[in-house]
Amino acid sequence: MSDLKNKFDAAAADSKNLSAAPANDVKLKMYGLFKQGGAGDVTGSRPGFTNMVGRAKYDAWAAVKGISTEDAMRQYIDLIESLKGTRRTATEDHVLASREDWTAARLEVLAEEKALVRHADALAAKRRAMPWTLVEKTYVFDAPEGRVTLSDLFAGRSQLAIYHFMFGPDWKQGCHRCSFWADNFDGIDVHLAHRDTTFIVASNTSRENIETYKTRMGWRFKWVSALGSDFNRDFHVSFAQAEIGAGDAYYNFQKKSPHFTEMQGLSVFAKLADGRIAYTYSTYARGIDVFNGAYQILDLTPKGRDEGDAPDRMFWLKRHDQYAD
C-alpha cells in the first residue's frame, strides 16, 4: 500500500506539470479519482445552483462512488501516465495538407453544409405550417410600464417571441447560462420589430430582481416578470421540487427530472385579426442552441466547444462580469 500511495502522490505532483492542459471532462475525471483515492466515497451535500463548478466536481467524485481507494489510486496513476507528454490534437497534431487537398476537403464539407441548410429551410416551413392553439387564459405580467397582459406585450405587432429566462423568485441572480444567451440576443429586438415580431424576456421572479440584474449586466431588451401568474407553469418552464424529485416535471414535451426548478426555452405567439392570441411554437433545452451566436462560431473552430463529456459541460462559463480577464 505504501508503494501505491507513493506512486499516487507522485502522480498528483505530475498532474501539475503536464505538457498541455487536459480537456475539461478529463480534468473532472482526474478530480473524481483523486478524491476517491484519497478520501473514499463522496461525502456532504451536492452544492447548490449558484456553485456550478462545485456541482461538477461533486458529480465527478460521485461518479466513482464504490470504487475502492486502491483501485481509484491505480486508475488515477494510469490516467496521469496517459496524459504525460500528450498534446491537444485539435491543433498541434492535426493533419496538414496542400491548399488543393484542403479545398477538395472543404468542398466535400460544403456540399453537406448546403444540404443541411436546405433541410433546415424545409423544416422551418414545416414548423410554420403546424396548427396553432388558442390561448384561453389572460396572463398578466409586471413590466416597466406597469401591469400588462400577454396581448399588450405584442406592442402593436402580430407576432410575439418570449424567451423564458431562468430566474427563480428566491434566486440572488439570474442563471449564468441564460445570461450567456442574453449576451447573444441583446439588441436583436429592434431588427425583429421590423419583421412584425416583438421580442420579450420573461422570468418567474420579481421585477425588482429583474431590473437589478439587468442593470448589472447592461442589457437593453424588455424583460417582464411572470411572478404570480400561471404563465411559466402553463408553458412548462417552472416546476415544484417535488415534481422534479418524482420525475414528473413536464419539460421539453415529456415528463422528466430537469436540473432546476426554473428552466429555459422560447415560446412564440400570434395575434389573430379578431384580437385573440394563438400559441404557435415552443422550444426548450438544446432547441435554443441556435440563438447563441458564440456557440455557432465555436462550432467552426478546431477545438469546437471544447466541453468534452463533463457532467456539467458548461462549468467553464461565467457571467460576463465575472471573468478574471
C-alpha positions as CSV (number, residue, x, y, z in Angstrom):
1,M,0.0,0.0,0.0
2,S,2.9,2.4,0.8
3,D,4.4,1.9,-2.6
4,L,1.0,2.6,-4.2
5,K,0.5,5.7,-2.1
6,N,3.9,7.0,-3.1
7,K,3.0,6.5,-6.8
8,F,-0.3,8.2,-6.2
9,D,1.3,11.2,-4.6
10,A,3.9,11.3,-7.4
11,A,1.1,11.2,-10.0
12,A,-0.6,14.1,-8.2
13,A,2.6,16.1,-8.4
14,D,2.9,15.2,-12.1
15,S,-0.6,16.4,-12.8
16,K,0.5,19.9,-12.1
17,N,3.2,19.8,-14.7
18,L,1.5,18.2,-17.7
19,S,2.8,19.5,-21.1
20,A,-0.7,20.6,-22.0
21,A,-3.9,21.2,-20.1
22,P,-6.3,18.2,-20.4
23,A,-9.8,18.7,-21.7
24,N,-12.4,19.7,-19.2
25,D,-14.0,16.3,-18.9
26,V,-10.6,14.7,-18.2
27,K,-9.9,17.3,-15.5
28,L,-13.1,16.3,-13.8
29,K,-12.2,12.6,-14.1
30,M,-8.8,13.4,-12.6
31,Y,-10.6,15.2,-9.7
32,G,-13.0,12.4,-9.0
33,L,-10.4,9.6,-9.0
34,F,-8.1,11.8,-6.8
35,K,-10.8,12.4,-4.2
36,Q,-11.9,8.7,-4.3
37,G,-8.3,7.5,-3.9
38,G,-7.6,9.9,-1.1
39,A,-10.9,10.0,0.8
40,G,-13.1,7.2,-0.4
41,D,-16.8,7.7,-1.3
42,V,-18.2,11.2,-1.8
43,T,-19.5,13.0,1.4
44,G,-21.5,16.0,2.0
45,S,-24.4,17.6,0.1
46,R,-24.3,18.5,-3.6
47,P,-23.5,22.2,-4.0
48,G,-26.4,24.5,-5.0
49,F,-27.3,26.0,-8.3
50,T,-25.1,29.1,-7.8
51,N,-21.9,26.9,-7.5
52,M,-21.8,25.1,-10.8
53,V,-18.1,24.3,-10.6
54,G,-18.6,22.8,-7.2
55,R,-21.6,20.8,-8.5
56,A,-19.5,19.5,-11.4
57,K,-16.7,18.4,-9.1
58,Y,-19.2,16.8,-6.7
59,D,-20.7,14.8,-9.6
60,A,-17.3,13.7,-10.8
61,W,-16.5,12.4,-7.4
62,A,-19.9,10.7,-7.0
63,A,-19.5,9.1,-10.4
64,V,-16.7,6.8,-9.0
65,K,-18.5,6.0,-5.7
66,G,-18.0,2.4,-4.7
67,I,-14.5,2.1,-6.2
68,S,-12.0,1.1,-3.6
69,T,-9.4,3.6,-2.7
70,E,-6.7,1.3,-4.0
71,D,-8.4,0.9,-7.4
72,A,-9.1,4.6,-7.6
73,M,-5.4,5.3,-6.9
74,R,-4.4,2.9,-9.7
75,Q,-6.8,4.4,-12.1
76,Y,-5.6,7.9,-11.2
77,I,-2.0,6.9,-11.7
78,D,-2.8,5.3,-15.1
79,L,-4.7,8.4,-16.2
80,I,-1.9,10.7,-15.3
81,E,0.7,8.5,-17.1
82,S,-1.5,8.5,-20.2
83,L,-1.6,12.3,-20.1
84,K,2.1,12.9,-19.6
85,G,3.7,14.3,-22.7
86,T,0.3,14.4,-24.6
87,R,-0.7,17.4,-26.6
88,R,-4.0,18.8,-27.8
89,T,-4.6,17.1,-31.1
90,A,-7.1,19.6,-32.2
91,T,-4.3,22.0,-33.1
92,E,-0.7,20.6,-32.8
93,D,-1.4,17.1,-34.2
94,H,-3.9,17.9,-36.9
95,V,-3.3,16.8,-40.4
96,L,-1.7,19.4,-42.7
97,A,-2.4,19.3,-46.4
98,S,-1.7,21.3,-49.6
99,R,-4.1,24.1,-50.5
100,E,-5.5,21.9,-53.2
101,D,-6.3,19.0,-50.9
102,W,-7.7,21.4,-48.3
103,T,-10.0,22.9,-51.0
104,A,-11.2,19.4,-52.0
105,A,-12.0,18.6,-48.4
106,R,-13.7,21.9,-47.9
107,L,-15.9,21.4,-51.0
108,E,-16.9,18.0,-49.7
109,V,-18.0,19.5,-46.4
110,L,-19.6,22.5,-48.2
111,A,-21.9,20.1,-50.1
112,E,-23.1,18.6,-46.7
113,E,-23.5,22.1,-45.3
114,K,-25.7,23.2,-48.2
115,A,-27.8,20.0,-47.8
116,L,-28.2,20.8,-44.1
117,V,-29.3,24.4,-44.9
118,R,-31.8,23.2,-47.4
119,H,-33.1,20.7,-44.8
120,A,-33.3,23.4,-42.2
121,D,-35.3,25.6,-44.6
122,A,-37.7,22.7,-45.3
123,L,-38.0,22.1,-41.5
124,A,-38.7,25.8,-40.9
125,A,-41.5,25.7,-43.4
126,K,-43.0,22.6,-41.8
127,R,-42.7,24.3,-38.4
128,R,-44.6,27.3,-39.7
129,A,-47.3,25.0,-41.2
130,M,-48.0,23.5,-37.7
131,P,-51.6,24.1,-36.4
132,W,-52.0,26.7,-33.7
133,T,-53.9,26.5,-30.4
134,L,-55.7,29.4,-28.8
135,V,-54.5,30.9,-25.5
136,E,-57.6,30.7,-23.3
137,K,-56.2,32.4,-20.1
138,T,-55.5,36.1,-19.5
139,Y,-51.9,36.3,-18.3
140,V,-50.7,39.4,-16.5
141,F,-47.1,40.5,-16.2
142,D,-45.3,43.1,-14.2
143,A,-43.5,45.3,-16.8
144,P,-41.5,48.6,-16.5
145,E,-44.7,50.5,-17.5
146,G,-46.9,48.6,-15.0
147,R,-49.2,45.6,-15.2
148,V,-49.7,44.4,-18.7
149,T,-51.4,41.4,-20.4
150,L,-50.0,39.0,-22.9
151,S,-51.9,40.8,-25.5
152,D,-50.2,44.1,-24.5
153,L,-46.8,42.5,-25.0
154,F,-47.3,42.3,-28.7
155,A,-46.9,46.1,-28.8
156,G,-49.0,46.5,-32.0
157,R,-47.3,43.7,-33.9
158,S,-48.8,40.4,-34.9
159,Q,-46.0,38.1,-33.6
160,L,-44.5,37.7,-30.2
161,A,-41.4,35.7,-29.2
162,I,-40.8,35.2,-25.4
163,Y,-37.5,33.9,-24.1
164,H,-38.0,32.1,-20.8
165,F,-35.1,33.2,-18.7
166,M,-34.2,31.1,-15.7
167,F,-34.5,33.3,-12.6
168,G,-36.4,31.9,-9.6
169,P,-38.2,34.2,-7.1
170,D,-35.6,33.4,-4.3
171,W,-32.5,33.4,-6.5
172,K,-30.0,36.2,-5.9
173,Q,-29.1,36.5,-9.6
174,G,-30.2,35.2,-13.0
175,C,-29.0,31.9,-14.5
176,H,-25.4,32.2,-15.9
177,R,-26.4,30.0,-18.8
178,C,-29.4,32.2,-19.8
179,S,-27.1,35.2,-19.2
180,F,-24.8,33.8,-21.9
181,W,-27.7,33.5,-24.3
182,A,-28.8,37.0,-23.3
183,D,-25.4,38.4,-24.3
184,N,-26.0,36.9,-27.7
185,F,-29.6,38.2,-28.3
186,D,-29.3,41.6,-26.6
187,G,-30.0,44.2,-29.3
188,I,-31.9,42.0,-31.8
189,D,-35.3,43.2,-30.8
190,V,-35.0,46.3,-33.0
191,H,-34.4,44.1,-36.0
192,L,-37.2,41.7,-35.2
193,A,-39.6,44.6,-34.8
194,H,-39.1,45.4,-38.5
195,R,-40.3,41.9,-39.3
196,D,-43.5,42.3,-37.3
197,T,-42.2,40.5,-34.3
198,T,-41.9,41.7,-30.7
199,F,-39.1,40.0,-28.6
200,I,-39.6,39.9,-24.9
201,V,-37.8,38.1,-22.0
202,A,-39.9,36.8,-19.1
203,S,-38.9,35.3,-15.7
204,N,-40.6,33.9,-12.6
205,T,-39.1,36.5,-10.3
206,S,-39.9,40.0,-9.1
207,R,-39.4,42.9,-11.4
208,E,-37.1,44.4,-8.8
209,N,-34.8,41.4,-9.1
210,I,-35.0,41.7,-12.9
211,E,-34.2,45.4,-13.0
212,T,-31.3,45.0,-10.6
213,Y,-29.7,42.1,-12.6
214,K,-30.5,43.7,-16.0
215,T,-28.7,46.9,-14.9
216,R,-25.8,45.0,-13.7
217,M,-25.5,43.1,-17.0
218,G,-26.1,46.2,-19.1
219,W,-28.8,44.6,-21.3
220,R,-31.3,46.6,-23.3
221,F,-34.1,44.2,-24.1
222,K,-37.5,44.3,-22.5
223,W,-37.8,42.0,-19.5
224,V,-41.0,41.3,-17.7
225,S,-41.9,39.4,-14.5
226,A,-44.3,36.5,-14.8
227,L,-44.3,36.0,-11.0
228,G,-47.7,35.4,-9.5
229,S,-49.3,34.2,-12.8
230,D,-49.6,30.7,-14.3
231,F,-47.6,31.6,-17.3
232,N,-44.4,29.8,-16.5
233,R,-46.2,26.7,-15.3
234,D,-48.5,26.6,-18.3
235,F,-45.6,26.9,-20.7
236,H,-43.6,24.3,-18.7
237,V,-40.5,26.2,-17.5
238,S,-41.3,26.4,-13.8
239,F,-41.6,23.3,-11.5
240,A,-42.1,22.3,-8.0
241,Q,-39.2,20.5,-6.3
242,A,-41.5,17.5,-5.6
243,E,-42.2,17.1,-9.3
244,I,-38.5,17.1,-10.2
245,G,-37.8,14.5,-7.5
246,A,-40.6,12.2,-8.8
247,G,-39.5,12.6,-12.4
248,D,-43.0,14.1,-13.0
249,A,-42.0,17.6,-14.3
250,Y,-43.2,18.1,-17.9
251,Y,-40.3,19.7,-19.7
252,N,-39.5,19.6,-23.4
253,F,-42.7,17.7,-24.1
254,Q,-42.0,14.8,-21.8
255,K,-42.1,14.0,-18.1
256,K,-38.6,14.0,-16.6
257,S,-36.5,15.5,-13.8
258,P,-35.0,18.7,-15.1
259,H,-32.0,20.0,-13.2
260,F,-33.6,23.1,-11.7
261,T,-37.0,24.5,-10.6
262,E,-36.7,27.0,-13.5
263,M,-35.7,26.0,-17.0
264,Q,-35.0,27.8,-20.3
265,G,-37.0,27.9,-23.5
266,L,-38.6,30.1,-26.1
267,S,-42.3,30.4,-26.9
268,V,-43.9,32.1,-29.9
269,F,-47.4,33.5,-30.2
270,A,-49.5,35.1,-33.0
271,K,-52.3,37.7,-32.6
272,L,-55.3,36.9,-34.8
273,A,-57.3,39.6,-36.7
274,D,-60.1,39.5,-34.0
275,G,-57.5,40.1,-31.2
276,R,-57.4,36.5,-29.9
277,I,-54.0,35.0,-29.2
278,A,-52.7,31.7,-30.6
279,Y,-49.8,29.7,-29.3
280,T,-47.7,28.6,-32.3
281,Y,-44.5,27.1,-31.1
282,S,-42.1,26.4,-28.2
283,T,-38.6,25.0,-28.0
284,Y,-36.5,24.0,-25.0
285,A,-33.1,22.5,-23.9
286,R,-30.8,22.1,-27.0
287,G,-33.6,23.7,-29.1
288,I,-32.4,27.1,-28.0
289,D,-28.8,26.3,-29.2
290,V,-29.3,28.3,-32.5
291,F,-30.0,31.5,-30.6
292,N,-26.4,31.5,-29.3
293,G,-24.1,33.0,-31.9
294,A,-21.0,32.4,-29.7
295,Y,-21.6,28.6,-29.8
296,Q,-22.2,28.7,-33.6
297,I,-18.8,30.4,-34.0
298,L,-17.1,27.9,-31.7
299,D,-18.5,25.1,-33.8
300,L,-16.4,26.3,-36.7
301,T,-13.2,26.3,-34.8
302,P,-10.7,23.4,-34.5
303,K,-11.4,22.8,-30.8
304,G,-15.2,23.3,-31.2
305,R,-16.9,23.9,-27.9
306,D,-14.2,22.0,-26.1
307,E,-16.5,20.9,-23.3
308,G,-15.9,17.1,-23.5
309,D,-18.2,14.8,-21.5
310,A,-18.1,16.7,-18.2
311,P,-21.2,16.2,-16.0
312,D,-21.9,19.9,-16.5
313,R,-20.5,20.8,-19.9
314,M,-20.8,24.5,-19.3
315,F,-18.9,24.5,-16.0
316,W,-16.4,26.8,-17.6
317,L,-19.0,29.5,-18.2
318,K,-19.2,32.7,-16.1
319,R,-21.3,35.8,-16.3
320,H,-19.6,38.4,-18.5
321,D,-18.7,40.5,-15.4
322,Q,-17.2,37.6,-13.5
323,Y,-14.2,36.6,-15.7
324,A,-10.9,37.5,-14.2
325,D,-9.7,38.9,-17.6
